[in-house]
Amino acid sequence: MIAKFTIPGPPKGKQRPRVTQYGGYAHAYTPQDTVVYENYVKLTYQQACRGIVFDGAVRAVITAYFPIPESVSKKKRQQMLNGEIKYTKKPDNDNIAKIVLDSLNQIAYKDDSQICELVIGKMYGEMPRVEVTLTDI
């Protein structure tokens, strides 16, 4: 079984939980940006892969495409598109994987512990997006 979908827009990474003090008690919460993006990932998956739920081991391939800065030369732009110049800025690969895989919990699989193989990459692209492929092993 294969589930393949694309999350349009600039890739985001999972942010750390925030902690506030309220009435003498510490309260942890997930930042709003993370909650919104996770819901966006869920909706995108549900629209593209209706009803596909994995029940065994899963291989996930996640490729994040980041926008090319407008200030770069044509030569450098082409090198970025060819993969000769890699995207080395934030967010980190692990945070990109975390926000995508956590979003798919209880939707694409029972728990993200089912992810046994993970391949993740960051590169430049004409259209910013995240491409995700899930396959059963």
Buried (B, 14 or more C-beta within 10 A) or exposed (E): EEBEBBBEBBBBBBBEEEEEEEEEEEEEEBEEEBEEBBEBBBEBBBEBBEEBEBEEBBBBBBBBBBBBEEEBEEEBBEBBBEEEBEBEEEBEBEBBBBBBBBBBBEBBBEEBEBBEEBEBBBBBBEEBBBBBBBBBE
